[in-house]
Amino acid sequence: MLGAKTLGARIHAFFGESELVLSVQPLRIVNGDAPAEVRLLVLAWAACHQSQLLSLWNQWMSGQRPPILLGHAA
């Protein structure tokens, strides 16, 4: 079984019944499916927050519990 350190920094984005898994460094979709406009929106949001996401990932890897990030709530 692969651990979090092996897989690297990643986030999960949910939209309706869709889920995307994104690698944070490099920034790309690694799994999941969603409409094209949702994929573009999620990638744009992640690009704007990439340094914060990496910082939170590093906190997680050092044993701290970072907060859950919410990009947009309906």
Backbone as CSV, one residue per row, in Angstrom:
resi,resn,N_x,N_y,N_z,CA_x,CA_y,CA_z,C_x,C_y,C_z
1,MET,0.843,-1.185,0.000,0.000,0.000,0.000,0.888,1.249,0.000
2,LEU,0.566,2.185,-0.860,1.330,3.414,-0.941,0.891,4.378,0.148
3,GLY,1.849,5.032,0.763,1.544,6.005,1.793,1.482,7.410,1.234
4,ALA,1.088,8.355,2.083,0.939,9.745,1.668,2.263,10.331,1.187
5,LYS,3.372,9.987,1.839,4.664,10.530,1.421,5.046,10.026,0.031
6,THR,4.720,8.799,-0.279,5.032,8.232,-1.586,4.240,8.923,-2.685
7,LEU,2.977,9.191,-2.422,2.105,9.791,-3.432,2.315,11.287,-3.568
8,GLY,2.830,11.952,-2.566,3.078,13.385,-2.614,1.840,14.212,-2.300
9,ALA,2.044,15.521,-2.307,0.976,16.460,-1.965,-0.163,16.346,-2.964
10,ARG,-1.375,16.207,-2.435,-2.542,16.097,-3.302,-3.777,16.589,-2.555
11,ILE,-4.785,16.939,-3.330,-6.060,17.359,-2.759,-7.180,16.619,-3.468
12,HIS,-8.321,16.564,-2.803,-9.532,15.993,-3.383,-10.534,17.128,-3.531
13,ALA,-11.137,17.226,-4.684,-12.155,18.243,-4.947,-13.451,17.526,-5.306
14,PHE,-14.538,17.957,-4.698,-15.846,17.333,-4.909,-16.795,18.333,-5.552
15,PHE,-17.567,17.847,-6.520,-18.580,18.653,-7.184,-19.735,17.730,-7.519
16,GLY,-20.847,17.876,-6.832,-21.978,16.979,-7.047,-21.542,15.549,-6.803
17,GLU,-21.707,14.707,-7.801,-21.307,13.299,-7.706,-19.871,13.074,-8.178
18,SER,-19.204,14.131,-8.606,-17.855,14.023,-9.151,-16.796,14.254,-8.078
19,GLU,-15.660,13.584,-8.246,-14.502,13.802,-7.380,-13.256,13.838,-8.254
20,LEU,-12.412,14.824,-7.999,-11.128,14.928,-8.675,-10.029,14.824,-7.632
21,VAL,-8.948,14.154,-7.989,-7.757,14.109,-7.151,-6.667,14.845,-7.919
22,LEU,-6.092,15.862,-7.274,-5.067,16.671,-7.909,-3.742,16.516,-7.200
23,SER,-2.696,16.379,-7.980,-1.338,16.494,-7.460,-1.089,17.991,-7.306
24,VAL,-0.467,18.390,-6.194,-0.210,19.815,-5.966,1.127,20.236,-6.578
25,GLN,2.100,19.328,-6.617,3.411,19.655,-7.166,3.939,18.466,-7.943
26,PRO,3.815,18.425,-9.266,3.278,19.446,-10.158,1.752,19.454,-10.118
27,LEU,1.189,20.584,-10.427,-0.259,20.753,-10.381,-0.897,20.083,-11.594
28,ARG,-1.664,19.005,-11.320,-2.356,18.299,-12.406,-3.399,17.368,-11.808
29,ILE,-4.390,17.011,-12.611,-5.401,16.044,-12.198,-4.807,14.657,-12.376
30,VAL,-4.839,13.861,-11.303,-4.271,12.511,-11.378,-5.342,11.431,-11.377
31,ASN,-6.568,11.785,-10.991,-7.633,10.785,-10.955,-8.981,11.493,-10.868
32,GLY,-10.011,10.800,-11.290,-11.366,11.316,-11.171,-11.900,11.857,-12.481
33,ASP,-13.154,12.247,-12.422,-13.814,12.763,-13.608,-14.820,13.822,-13.196
34,ALA,-14.898,14.861,-13.965,-15.853,15.951,-13.747,-15.990,16.672,-15.082
35,PRO,-17.066,17.442,-15.236,-17.228,18.223,-16.463,-16.009,19.131,-16.695
36,ALA,-15.726,19.418,-17.953,-14.544,20.206,-18.327,-14.482,21.535,-17.588
37,GLU,-15.612,22.225,-17.470,-15.597,23.533,-16.806,-15.253,23.402,-15.325
38,VAL,-15.655,22.302,-14.709,-15.319,22.058,-13.304,-13.827,21.767,-13.170
39,ARG,-13.285,20.958,-14.059,-11.851,20.662,-14.028,-11.039,21.947,-14.153
40,LEU,-11.424,22.811,-15.086,-10.701,24.074,-15.279,-10.818,24.976,-14.056
41,LEU,-11.991,25.046,-13.456,-12.204,25.865,-12.266,-11.366,25.354,-11.096
42,VAL,-11.357,24.043,-10.887,-10.588,23.451,-9.789,-9.093,23.686,-10.006
43,LEU,-8.607,23.490,-11.222,-7.192,23.729,-11.508,-6.815,25.200,-11.301
44,ALA,-7.690,26.116,-11.712,-7.427,27.542,-11.531,-7.386,27.896,-10.048
45,TRP,-8.338,27.356,-9.267,-8.357,27.610,-7.819,-7.089,27.064,-7.178
46,ALA,-6.710,25.839,-7.526,-5.521,25.221,-6.942,-4.260,25.996,-7.314
47,ALA,-4.195,26.505,-8.536,-3.028,27.290,-8.956,-2.908,28.557,-8.110
48,CYS,-4.025,29.202,-7.825,-4.014,30.422,-7.004,-3.625,30.133,-5.556
49,HIS,-3.855,28.921,-5.089,-3.616,28.555,-3.686,-2.501,27.521,-3.525
50,GLN,-1.705,27.327,-4.562,-0.712,26.252,-4.551,0.266,26.366,-3.384
51,SER,0.790,27.555,-3.104,1.758,27.680,-2.004,1.110,27.379,-0.662
52,GLN,-0.129,27.815,-0.469,-0.855,27.510,0.765,-1.120,26.009,0.873
53,LEU,-1.492,25.380,-0.220,-1.737,23.939,-0.211,-0.474,23.162,0.142
54,LEU,0.665,23.577,-0.406,1.930,22.908,-0.088,2.302,23.105,1.378
55,SER,2.051,24.298,1.896,2.324,24.566,3.304,1.457,23.683,4.209
56,LEU,0.189,23.576,3.886,-0.717,22.729,4.667,-0.309,21.260,4.568
57,TRP,0.111,20.824,3.378,0.569,19.444,3.206,1.790,19.172,4.085
58,ASN,2.724,20.125,4.111,3.916,19.962,4.945,3.557,19.896,6.424
59,GLN,2.564,20.683,6.850,2.077,20.593,8.235,1.549,19.190,8.511
60,TRP,0.753,18.681,7.596,0.166,17.347,7.746,1.263,16.291,7.869
61,MET,2.278,16.393,7.011,3.365,15.411,7.014,4.217,15.501,8.279
62,SER,4.228,16.672,8.934,5.002,16.816,10.168,4.176,16.467,11.404
63,GLY,2.953,15.974,11.196,2.134,15.517,12.304,1.123,16.520,12.821
64,GLN,1.076,17.709,12.241,0.091,18.706,12.646,-1.207,18.463,11.892
65,ARG,-2.309,18.941,12.432,-3.618,18.794,11.791,-4.043,20.114,11.169
66,PRO,-3.751,20.342,9.887,-4.187,21.598,9.263,-5.699,21.611,9.071
67,PRO,-6.281,22.807,8.909,-7.735,22.891,8.705,-8.139,22.363,7.330
68,ILE,-9.397,22.031,7.196,-9.947,21.653,5.893,-10.195,22.940,5.118
69,LEU,-9.754,22.979,3.884,-9.966,24.152,3.036,-11.239,23.982,2.230
70,LEU,-12.021,25.011,2.207,-13.220,25.018,1.379,-13.044,26.124,0.352
71,GLY,-13.017,25.740,-0.918,-12.822,26.720,-1.975,-14.065,27.522,-2.263
72,HIS,-15.208,26.853,-2.238,-16.457,27.512,-2.554,-17.605,26.654,-2.045
73,ALA,-18.497,27.237,-1.337,-19.672,26.505,-0.866,-20.908,27.058,-1.551
74,ALA,-21.766,26.183,-1.999,-22.975,26.593,-2.702,-23.981,27.176,-1.746
